[in-house]
Amino acid sequence: FFFVFLSSSRTLLLTMPRNKGQQAPTKKAKVDEQPAPATAAKSDDDAADASILAIEPLQAELAKIEDEEAEAAMRLNHEFNLKRQPIYDRRAEAIAQIPNFWFTAMMNHPTFRHLVTDEDKKVLAHLTKIDVRDIPEAKNGYKITLVFSPNAWFTNTELHKSYQYNEEGDLSVTGSTINWKAGKNYTETKPPKKGEKKRAVEGPPSFFLWFEETEEDGLGEALKEELYSNPVAFYMGLGLEDSDDSDDEGDDNDDDDDDEEEEEERPGKVAVVVAQPTEAAPASELGSFEAFLKERQQKAKEEPGKAANEASEADDDEEEN
């Protein structure tokens, strides 16, 4: 009886309702072991933001050093250009003794050869000098000068093209205004004839349109860094060759057709053909320059070039008129 009573009492104790102040056990320990995901993500973002803030001033320091490097490079380049100038002047004196030197050098340069028209050749036969110099007052810039002997086309004795960067790095390109003689400007746009409802007819593409361009076109850099830097190589036909020369013979006909189509559609604006560098001329070829030069000088005296003859005839016509 006692055992049964005890068991019943235990059952009663277990099933009796608890007081209001008592609470059921909770799984508090397990909840504490799992931190809130939002809190962890915010902590990672804060760490990344702090790292970025630390990197930004370092990048600013690197940018400052890069600017200093660029300025130092420009100053160094200007310094060495001043050292080169007396040598350029002596070279110019020697070049002046060679008939049609600059005209020949230009015609052997792939970029200029593609730009120069038959009419341009007559004018360029009067080209006596090309000069390139830094612009002293500019932080970074240079001026190209082409000197011409008296001719039948324009009154200018010099034509200039300048490339100059300002403090913000913006490029300014300016060129000379060509003072064409009456009826001699073959590059100008001709208005439609009276009574015709046709658009104005543009003049043929011409090297001299380059002086009207006010944007970077690569031509000034090609003249400065290639033609002017080593004109003797181009005068002798060395150093650079047209990339079209390496095409297979089977493509020649296709190229000719493409060229004809391009000529028909080509606008009256300067377009630069990029020259492809080739291997340097052998020392033996350069060593024979003296003999080559004498031969060219003699040939120029005995048989003047076609362009020079045409230019002379044009001058004679101008004098008669």
Disulfide bonds with the S-S distance in Angstrom:
none
